[in-house]
Amino acid sequence: MLNADEQRLIADIAALAAQTGAAILSYYDHPDSYHVRVKDNHTPLTEADLAAHDMLVCGLPHLMDLPCLSEESDARVHQHPPDDYWLIDPIDGTREFIERSGQFCIAIARIQHGKPSLGFIYAPISGAYWYALRDKGAYKYDGTEHARLHCRHAPSLPTIITARARLSRIMRDYLDANFGHYHHICCGSALKFCAIAEGRADIYPKLSPTTSQWDTAAGDILLREAGGGLRYYGNLPGSYGARSTINPPFLAYGAGFGEEALQAYFVAMQRALEPEQR
């Protein structure tokens, strides 16, 4: 359970996220204001991303005096991050924002010595938010109450969650070989982690190195505190700030997956990806 200081910090982050979310939504219904451009990493950037970045980079250090590193920060600041800092994605799911699917969020994490100690994910469309603090549990606020979150134990017919309905051949083969029959649902952004933490999904597989640390840090601690987890290629835990900001392939998962099963999934992942890496 959170103490009074932690509750105040979460409330302050939520207020800042709501203000930032309102700024994002002021662009959302006016596509001509997006001014979409493509960054060097081939991902889109809009004026809404930049506005949210400015608000969070300015606001978070006032809540806790830590450096704030953002997806939209100069790449050089990520090369040697401090031991304790904010790591944020002002709009996680910019493609979904542009497509106006509603499946985008604000992702905020506090990183201490390479591990997330706080995670906060805010959905501007609904106003709901999910949060976790190390050893204090994971929670969701839906506008009326703060509910403790617990991942469900995966049923015999697990639910797989991915960003898109159309799966690549490699992904289809991997899922068929490892999970047999399964349900498949789609969701953009870090909201996939929230779905697993709530018990609406069981596995989020990512077989390509196309996410970054700011995409996963908040979801990492959310799942850990809800009884699930996030492991990277090779069945390794995340280490933030100690390597390239690009994530390797990973599995995010709910409760009930033992070490033997996880290791088998990663061995199968390595086999599935070997032809792509030649």
C-alpha positions as CSV (number, residue, x, y, z in Angstrom):
1,M,0.0,0.0,0.0
2,L,1.2,3.5,-0.8
3,N,2.2,5.9,2.0
4,A,0.9,9.5,2.1
5,D,4.0,10.9,0.2
6,E,3.7,8.3,-2.5
7,Q,-0.1,9.0,-2.9
8,R,0.7,12.7,-3.3
9,L,3.3,12.0,-5.9
10,I,1.0,9.8,-7.9
11,A,-1.8,12.5,-7.6
12,D,0.7,15.2,-8.8
13,I,1.8,13.0,-11.8
14,A,-1.8,12.4,-12.6
15,A,-2.6,16.1,-12.6
16,L,0.3,16.8,-14.9
17,A,-0.6,13.9,-17.2
18,A,-4.2,15.2,-17.4
19,Q,-3.0,18.7,-18.3
20,T,-0.7,17.2,-20.9
21,G,-3.4,14.9,-22.2
22,A,-5.7,17.9,-22.6
23,A,-3.0,19.6,-24.7
24,I,-2.7,16.4,-26.8
25,L,-6.4,16.3,-27.4
26,S,-6.5,19.9,-28.5
27,Y,-4.6,18.6,-31.6
28,Y,-6.4,15.3,-31.9
29,D,-9.6,16.6,-33.6
30,H,-7.7,18.9,-35.9
31,P,-5.5,16.7,-38.2
32,D,-4.4,19.7,-40.1
33,S,-2.5,20.8,-37.0
34,Y,-0.4,17.6,-36.7
35,H,2.3,18.7,-39.2
36,V,3.6,15.1,-39.4
37,R,7.2,14.6,-40.2
38,V,9.4,11.5,-40.1
39,K,12.3,11.2,-37.7
40,D,15.7,9.6,-38.5
41,N,14.5,6.3,-37.0
42,H,11.6,6.3,-39.5
43,T,8.9,7.0,-36.8
44,P,6.4,9.8,-37.1
45,L,6.5,13.0,-35.1
46,T,3.7,15.6,-34.7
47,E,3.2,18.9,-33.1
48,A,1.3,17.2,-30.3
49,D,4.3,15.1,-29.5
50,L,6.4,18.2,-29.1
51,A,3.9,20.0,-27.0
52,A,3.5,17.0,-24.7
53,H,7.3,16.7,-24.4
54,D,7.7,20.4,-23.4
55,M,5.0,20.1,-20.7
56,L,6.4,16.9,-19.2
57,V,10.1,17.8,-19.3
58,C,9.2,21.1,-17.6
59,G,6.7,19.7,-15.1
60,L,8.1,16.4,-13.9
61,P,11.3,17.9,-12.3
62,H,9.0,20.2,-10.3
63,L,7.4,17.1,-8.8
64,M,10.7,15.4,-8.0
65,D,13.9,17.1,-8.8
66,L,15.3,14.6,-11.3
67,P,16.6,14.9,-14.9
68,C,14.0,14.1,-17.5
69,L,14.9,12.1,-20.6
70,S,12.3,11.9,-23.3
71,E,11.9,10.2,-26.6
72,E,12.0,13.6,-28.1
73,S,15.2,14.7,-26.3
74,D,18.5,15.0,-28.2
75,A,19.8,11.5,-28.7
76,R,23.1,12.4,-26.9
77,V,21.4,12.8,-23.5
78,H,20.5,9.1,-23.6
79,Q,24.0,7.9,-24.1
80,H,25.1,8.5,-20.5
81,P,22.0,8.8,-18.3
82,P,22.3,9.5,-14.6
83,D,21.6,6.9,-11.9
84,D,18.2,8.4,-11.1
85,Y,16.0,10.0,-13.7
86,W,12.6,10.3,-15.4
87,L,12.2,8.5,-18.7
88,I,9.2,9.4,-20.7
89,D,7.4,8.9,-24.0
90,P,5.2,12.0,-24.4
91,I,2.9,10.2,-26.8
92,D,3.4,6.4,-27.0
93,G,1.5,5.4,-30.1
94,T,2.0,8.4,-32.4
95,R,0.9,6.2,-35.3
96,E,-2.3,5.4,-33.5
97,F,-2.7,9.1,-32.7
98,I,-2.4,10.0,-36.4
99,E,-4.8,7.2,-37.3
100,R,-7.2,8.5,-34.6
101,S,-7.7,5.0,-33.1
102,G,-7.6,6.4,-29.6
103,Q,-5.0,3.8,-28.6
104,F,-2.2,6.1,-27.5
105,C,-1.0,7.1,-24.1
106,I,1.6,9.0,-22.0
107,A,4.2,6.8,-20.5
108,I,6.3,7.9,-17.6
109,A,8.9,5.9,-15.6
110,R,11.4,6.7,-12.9
111,I,14.6,4.8,-13.5
112,Q,16.9,4.1,-10.5
113,H,20.2,2.3,-11.1
114,G,19.0,0.8,-14.4
115,K,15.6,-0.4,-13.2
116,P,12.2,1.2,-13.2
117,S,11.0,2.0,-9.6
118,L,7.8,3.9,-10.7
119,G,5.6,3.5,-13.8
120,F,2.7,5.6,-14.8
121,I,0.6,5.2,-18.0
122,Y,-2.2,7.7,-18.9
123,A,-4.8,7.3,-21.6
124,P,-5.9,10.8,-22.7
125,I,-9.1,9.5,-24.4
126,S,-10.6,7.9,-21.3
127,G,-8.7,9.7,-18.6
128,A,-7.9,6.4,-17.0
129,Y,-4.4,5.8,-15.7
130,W,-2.3,2.8,-14.4
131,Y,0.6,3.1,-12.0
132,A,3.0,1.0,-10.0
133,L,5.8,1.6,-7.5
134,R,8.4,-0.9,-6.6
135,D,7.2,-3.3,-3.9
136,K,4.0,-1.4,-3.5
137,G,1.8,-3.0,-6.1
138,A,0.1,-2.0,-9.3
139,Y,-3.1,0.0,-9.6
140,K,-5.6,1.5,-12.0
141,Y,-7.7,4.6,-11.6
142,D,-10.8,4.6,-13.8
143,G,-12.2,8.0,-12.8
144,T,-14.0,6.7,-9.7
145,E,-11.6,4.5,-7.6
146,H,-8.1,3.2,-7.4
147,A,-8.2,-0.6,-7.9
148,R,-5.3,-3.0,-7.1
149,L,-4.3,-4.9,-10.2
150,H,-3.4,-8.6,-10.5
151,C,-2.5,-10.4,-13.7
152,R,-4.7,-13.5,-14.2
153,H,-3.2,-17.0,-14.5
154,A,-3.3,-17.7,-18.2
155,P,-6.2,-20.0,-19.1
156,S,-5.8,-23.0,-21.4
157,L,-6.8,-20.8,-24.3
158,P,-4.5,-17.7,-23.7
159,T,-5.2,-14.3,-25.1
160,I,-2.3,-12.9,-27.2
161,I,-2.2,-9.1,-27.6
162,T,-0.3,-7.4,-30.4
163,A,-0.3,-4.0,-32.0
164,R,-2.0,-5.0,-35.3
165,A,-4.6,-7.5,-36.4
166,R,-2.4,-8.7,-39.3
167,L,0.4,-10.9,-38.0
168,S,3.6,-11.6,-39.9
169,R,4.3,-15.2,-41.0
170,I,7.1,-15.5,-38.4
171,M,4.7,-14.3,-35.6
172,R,2.0,-16.6,-36.7
173,D,4.3,-19.6,-36.8
174,Y,5.8,-18.7,-33.4
175,L,2.4,-18.4,-31.8
176,D,1.0,-21.5,-33.4
177,A,4.1,-23.5,-32.3
178,N,4.2,-22.3,-28.7
179,F,0.5,-21.5,-27.8
180,G,-1.5,-23.7,-30.1
181,H,-5.1,-22.3,-30.0
182,Y,-5.4,-18.8,-28.6
183,H,-7.4,-15.7,-28.7
184,H,-5.9,-12.7,-30.5
185,I,-6.7,-9.1,-29.6
186,C,-5.1,-5.8,-30.8
187,C,-4.1,-2.6,-29.0
188,G,-1.6,0.1,-29.7
189,S,1.1,1.5,-27.4
190,A,1.9,0.7,-23.8
191,L,-1.8,0.1,-23.2
192,K,-1.0,-3.5,-24.1
193,F,0.9,-3.8,-20.8
194,C,-2.2,-2.4,-19.0
195,A,-4.4,-5.1,-20.6
196,I,-2.2,-7.8,-19.2
197,A,-2.0,-6.2,-15.8
198,E,-5.8,-6.0,-15.7
199,G,-6.2,-9.7,-16.8
200,R,-7.7,-9.0,-20.2
201,A,-4.6,-10.5,-22.0
202,D,-1.9,-13.0,-21.2
203,I,1.0,-12.6,-23.6
204,Y,2.4,-9.7,-25.6
205,P,5.2,-11.0,-27.9
206,K,7.5,-8.6,-29.8
207,L,9.7,-10.4,-32.3
208,S,11.3,-7.3,-33.8
209,P,13.7,-4.7,-32.3
210,T,11.4,-1.8,-33.1
211,T,10.6,-0.5,-29.6
212,S,12.7,1.7,-27.3
213,Q,13.3,1.9,-23.6
214,W,10.8,4.7,-23.1
215,D,8.1,2.4,-24.7
216,T,8.5,-0.4,-22.1
217,A,9.9,1.0,-18.8
218,A,6.5,2.0,-17.3
219,G,4.9,-1.3,-18.5
220,D,7.8,-3.3,-17.1
221,I,7.2,-2.3,-13.5
222,L,3.4,-2.3,-13.9
223,L,3.5,-6.0,-14.9
224,R,6.1,-6.9,-12.3
225,E,4.0,-5.4,-9.5
226,A,0.8,-7.0,-10.9
227,G,2.4,-10.5,-10.8
228,G,3.6,-10.8,-14.4
229,G,6.7,-9.6,-16.0
230,L,8.8,-8.6,-19.0
231,R,11.8,-10.4,-20.3
232,Y,14.0,-9.6,-23.3
233,Y,15.6,-11.7,-25.9
234,G,17.6,-14.5,-24.2
235,N,15.2,-14.5,-21.3
236,L,16.9,-11.5,-19.7
237,P,15.4,-8.8,-17.5
238,G,15.5,-5.2,-18.7
239,S,18.4,-2.9,-18.0
240,Y,17.6,0.7,-18.7
241,G,20.3,3.2,-19.6
242,A,23.1,0.6,-19.8
243,R,22.8,-0.2,-23.5
244,S,21.3,1.1,-26.7
245,T,17.9,2.7,-26.2
246,I,16.5,0.2,-28.8
247,N,14.9,-2.8,-27.2
248,P,15.7,-6.3,-28.4
249,P,12.7,-8.7,-29.0
250,F,10.7,-9.5,-25.8
251,L,7.8,-11.2,-24.1
252,A,5.5,-9.4,-21.7
253,Y,3.4,-11.9,-19.7
254,G,0.8,-12.3,-17.0
255,A,0.8,-14.7,-14.0
256,G,1.4,-18.4,-14.0
257,F,4.3,-18.6,-16.5
258,G,7.1,-20.5,-14.8
259,E,10.8,-20.2,-15.6
260,E,10.8,-23.5,-17.6
261,A,8.0,-22.2,-19.8
262,L,9.6,-18.8,-20.3
263,Q,12.9,-20.4,-21.2
264,A,11.2,-22.6,-23.7
265,Y,9.5,-19.6,-25.3
266,F,12.8,-17.8,-25.7
267,V,14.5,-20.8,-27.2
268,A,11.7,-21.0,-29.7
269,M,12.0,-17.2,-30.3
270,Q,15.7,-17.6,-31.1
271,R,15.0,-20.4,-33.5
272,A,12.2,-18.4,-35.2
273,L,14.5,-15.4,-35.6
274,E,17.7,-17.1,-36.7
275,P,16.8,-17.1,-40.4
276,E,16.1,-13.3,-40.2
277,Q,19.5,-12.7,-38.6
278,R,21.6,-14.5,-41.2
